[in-house]
Amino acid sequence: MAEQSAITPNPVDISKYRDDFPVLSTKMNGKPLAFLDSGASAQKPTVVIAAMDAVLNKGYSNIHRGLYSISQKLTEDFEAVRVRVSRFINAPSEKNIVFTRNTTDAINLVAQSWGKAHLTASDEIILSEMEHHANIVPWQLLQQEIGFTIRTIPFDERGVLDMQAFERALNQHTKFVGVVHTSNALGTINPVKKIVEIAKDFYPDIKVLVDGSQSVVHGVVDVADIGCDFFTFTGHKIYGPTGIGVLYGREEVLASMPPYQGGGDMIERVSFNATSFKEPPYRFEAGTPPIVEVIGLGVAIDYVSAIGMANIAAHEAGLLTYATQKLQDIDGLKIHGTAPDKAGILSFTMDGAHPSDIGMILDQCGVAVRSGHHCCMPLMERLGLDATARASLGLYSNKADIDQLIEGLKKVGDMFS
């Protein structure tokens, strides 16, 4: 389901998986931990922790060039994750999968490799006003070098992109479109398949990048169905480790891109006269890779796949409905982001209380939420805000977490009324 449209909760019970996350049995400030900051970084299940620990304890080595058995075994395990990632997002081949440090690194790679090679001063690119800074700043840095124009797609008071404005922004100078699949600040699920169709119908050679950091966590993603040229996501939001991300790229597009960084493991042959490079995806993976983190990512993908992304989406949809109803009953609280298609993210403000105050009081109640601009300052400016408080759901979230949040917010209301 490429668009991740609204999902009706089904009867599958995934509450048993909560026990797989050791931290959730701990306390914060003497209260049971209600962890509602998975949008920033998700907790890790025991199987991921154990798999990474096993590599470090029993089978660690460098990969790709060792002729001894543990290096060869770890190389096989590492490359097998590339295959699993490709299947997870329904990419045509493991050759489409580049390992990066995170989504930010992946977008910088696209900007500095594809962008620098293909954009000129007379070109234009289109981004949405709800982009994370990771899909704004790399293009601004490149813009300073090249001088192209950046246009933006606005969104309405619900947090829904203005598709007519997008169509009006397309012109003969448009070369690239970058859009977030699921907004980390509003929870909006954008119609990325439709965006790709509109762009490609206007001019087939326009390249489209989809930031999938939140979408791969909350539902099924199918890059073949979406039709994008690039798709990015990061491991730490999908119950895997930090320091590992993924860039999907169409094989022919990756082949048109020069190396982003130089060094070991991305070369065929080096001399002081000339250097030749490996084919994609390896030409984009300079240096010793995040070996243990890749193994952890593979286990995390196996873990959520075994549960079923559709089941996770349905579970979170039910909780989102429950939480939305509860929040709407609190006097003076406003939810920002009310799009019809929405994932498990709730941004809100309260009369008289700054989001930082909300976050600190909730901390004393054992509730972990995020307060700030969520790396979306243009979005906040569009809303006329400097910050919101944000509660974000994970597969391990439950109604008790929501109830604990509501009780904490009642305390906030009492203190600032």
N, C-alpha and C positions, 0 to 999 in steps of 0.2 A: 504494500500500500504506500506508494511513493509520496502521496500528499499528506498522509497521516491525518485524514479528516476525522471529525468527531467520532468517537468509538463508544458504543453502548456497552456498559459493564456487563461481563458475563459471569457465570457462577463459579469460574475457576478460582480456587482459594490459593493464593501464593503466600499467605501469612507465615507458613512454616519456614520460609526461607529467611525470615528475620533472624533466626538463631544462627545463621551462617556468618553473621557480622559481629565479632566479639565486642566491639566498642559500644554497641547498642545495649549491652547489659551493664554498662558502667553508669556512674552518676556525674552530674555537673552541678557544682555548688550545692551538693547534698540532695539534689533532686534527680529522679530518673531522667536520662538524656533523651530529649525529643529532638532528633537531628533533622532540621528542616533547611539545610543548606547544601543539598546535593547538587543544585545547579552550579555551585562554585566548584565543588569537588566531591565526588561520591565516596562513601566508605568502601572498604575492601572485604570481600568474603574470605573465609579461611582458606579456601582452595587456591586463591591467587597468592596469598601470603605464603602458603606451604610450597607452592610450585617455585616461587622465586627463591625461597630459602633452600630448597632442594638443589637448585642449580649452584648456588653459592657454596653449599656444604659438600656436595657430592659430585658435581660434574662441570665446574666452571673452567673455561679456557677462552682464548680468543677464537674467532671463527673464520671460515672461508679459506684459510691457507694452511692450517695445521694438518699434518699427515698422521698424527697420532689419534687414537680412537676417540678420546673424549672430545677433541676438537671436531672430528668428523660427525660425531653424534649430535653435538650441540648445533653445528651448522645445519644439519638436517632438521632439527627441531625448530630452529630459527626460521628457515625458509618455509617450513610447513605452516607457520603462522601467516606468512604472506598469502598462502593459498586459502587459509581459513578466513582471513579478512576479506579477500575477494568474493568468497561465497557469501559471507555475512551481508555484504551490501549489493550482491548480485552483479559484480563486475565481470566482464568477459573472461579475464585472465589474471593470474597473479602478476603478470607483467605491467598491469595497470596500477600496482600498489607500491608507493614510495613510503618508506618509513621516515618520519621526521621527529622533531622533539615534541611538537604539539601543533595545534591548529595555527597558532601565530607563526610558527616556523614554516608551516606549509604554505600559508598565504604569502609570506615574504619570499619563499622560493618561487612561487608563480609570478609575483611582481618583478623580482630581480632577474628571472630567467625568461619566462614567456613575455612579460611586459617590456622588459628592456630590449628584447630582440624584435618585437613586433609593433610597438607603439611609437608614434611620431608626434611632433608638436601640434599637428593639425587634427589629431584623433580625439575622440571623446570616450569616456567610460561612464557607466551608470552604476551607482550604489544606492541602497535604500537608506532612509533616515533612521532606521532602527538597527543599523549595523553595530556590532561590537567594534571597539577601537582596532582590533586585530585585522578587520577588513576595511579600515579607513586609513590608518597611518602609513602602512606600507605603500599604498597608492599615492598618498601625499608626498612621501619621500621620493618616489619615482617621478612624480609630477614636477618636483623641484629640479630634477635633472633634465627631463625631456620637455615639459611644458604643455602637455595635453590638458583637456578640460574634464572636470569631474562634475557630472550632473547627479541629482538625487531624486528618489521616488518618495513622495510624502506619504504619511498615513493619517487616518482620521482619528476622531476622539475615542474610538473603540480599540485602536491599535491595528486597523486593517489597512493594508497598502492600497493606494489609489492606482488601480491598474490602468485607468484611462490616462492618468498623468505619465505613467510608465510608457505607454504607447506613444504619447506626444513627445517624450524625450528622445525616442529613437530617431536617428537621422542617418544620412549617408556617411557621417564621420564616426558613428558608434562602432567600436571594436570589441568592447568587453562589458559584461554585466556581472556584478558581484552582489549576492543577496543571501541573507541568513535564512535558513530553513525554518527554525523555531527560535523566536526571540528569547534571549536569556533574561531580558528585563520585563517583558510583557506576557510571555507565554504564547504569543501569536504563532500559529502554524501557517506559514506563507505558501501560496499556491505555486511552488517552484516548477512543477511540470508545465503549468500554463505559462509561467514567465519564460521558460526555455522555448516553448512553442512559439510564443509571440516574437521573441528575439530572432529565432531561426527562420520564421516565416518572413520577417522583415529583410533579413540578410543572413543566409546560411553560415557565413564565415564568422559571425559574431561569437565570441567565446563566452561561456557562462560558468561562473564559479558559484557553488553552493556551500555555505558554511553550515556543516551538519553537526556541530559540537553538541547541541542539545537534541537534535532530532533522532540520532542513533540511540539515544538513551531511552526515549519515551515511546518508540514504536518501530514498525518495520520500515526499512529504507531499501529502495531498489533503484540504483543509479542508472540501470539500463532503461527502466521505465521513465525516470525523470528526464533523461536525455542530456544531462549537463556534460560539460567538458572537464570540469574539475569538481571534486567533492572532498571536503576536509572534515576530520574529526580528531578528537584527542582522547587518549586512553584513560586519564584519571577521572573523567566524568562518567565513563561506562564501567565503573567498578574495577578498573585496572590501575596500574601505577602511574605516577607522574613521569615526565621525561620521555614520553613516547606518544607520537601522533601519526596520523595517516593522511597522505594525499593520494586520492584517486585521480588519475588523468587518462583521457582517451589515449590509446597507444600511439596514434598518428600525431597527436598534439604533443605528447611527451617527446616523441622523436624529433620534433621541430625545435626543441628547446636546448640551449647550450647548458653546460654545467653551471650550477649555482655557486658551489664551493669546490676548491681543489684539494687534493691530498690522497692518502692511501685509500684503497678499496674501490675507487671509482675510475681507475685508469686501466688501460690495456698495456700501454708501454710509455715509458718516460725517457727522454734524453734531453740534453741541453739544446738540441736543434728543433725538436718537436715532441708533442705529447698527444697520444690518442686515448680516447675515452671509451668506457664500456657503454653498451646499449642501456636505455632505460629499463627498469627503474634504477639500476645500480649506479649510473653516472651521477645521480643526485644524492648518493649516500657516502659522502667523503668521510674518511676516518673510521676508527673503531665505533661500531654502532652501539646503541643501548641494548645490549644482548639480553640481560636479565629482564629488562622492562618489556622487551618484545615477547618473551616467554610469558610474562605476567599478563600482557594484553591478550595473548592467544587463549589463555585459561579463562580470562574474564569474558571473552566472546563466547567460548564454549559454555560458560556458566549461564549467561543470559539466554543463549540459544536453546539450552536444555529447558529452561523455564518457559520460553516462548515469548518473543517480543510482543505479539498480539495480546497475550495474557497479561504481561506487564502493563501495556497500554490500557487495557480494560480496568485493571486494578487501580491504576493512577487516575483514570477518568472518574471512577466512582468516588475516590477520595477528593478529587478536585471539586466535584459537585457538592459533596458534604462540606468541605472547607469553605467554599464560596457562600453557601447558605449561612453558615455560622458567622462568617465575617460580616456579611450584610446586616446581621442583627445587632452589630456593635455600633452604638451612637458615635457619630463623628468620624467613622472610618470610611475611606474611599478606596476602592479597588481600581488600579490603573491597568488597563488591558482587559477588555471584555469582548474580544473577537469571538465569533461563533465557533471557529476552529482554534482550539487552544490546548496546550500541554500543561503539565502539572507545575505551573509557576504562578505565584500570586504576589504581585507587587501592590503595596498599599501605603497610604499615609493616614495620620490621625490628627484631628484638630488639636492644636496647642502643643503637640509633642513632635519634636524633631525625630526623624528616623533613627538617628544615633541614640537618642534617649530610649526609643522603643527597643532597640537591639540590646542595650545595656540592662534594661529592666527584665527583658525576657531571659537574658543570660542568668540572672539571679533566680529565675523560675525553672531553670534547666532546659530552656528552649534555645536552640541555635538557629538564628536566621541571619541573613545578610542585610546590611544597611549601607547605602551609598548610591553612587550613580551606575554601578554594575558595569563599568567600562563602556558606557553608552551615553556619553555627555551630550552629543547632538540630540539623541532621543529625549533626554531629560529637558533640554532647552525647548524642544518642540512641545513638551507637556507643561512647561512653565514651572518646573521643579528643579531643585538642586540634588534631590535624593529621594529614594523610597526605601521602605523595609520590604524585604522579599523572603517569602517562604517557598521553598522548592521541594518537590516530592521525589522520592526514590522508590524502588520496588519494595523496600523494607518499611516504608512509611505506613502508619495505620491510624485509625480513628483516635486512639489514645494520644498520639502525637498532636493531632488537631485539637483535641479537647484541652490538652495542656497549653497549647498556643492560645486558645481562646481565653482560658483562665488568666494567663499572663497579660493578655491585652486588656482584660477588664481591670487589672491592677494599674496598667498604664492610664486607662481612662479615668480611674479614680484619682490618680496622682495629678493629672493635668487638666481635670475638668474645672 
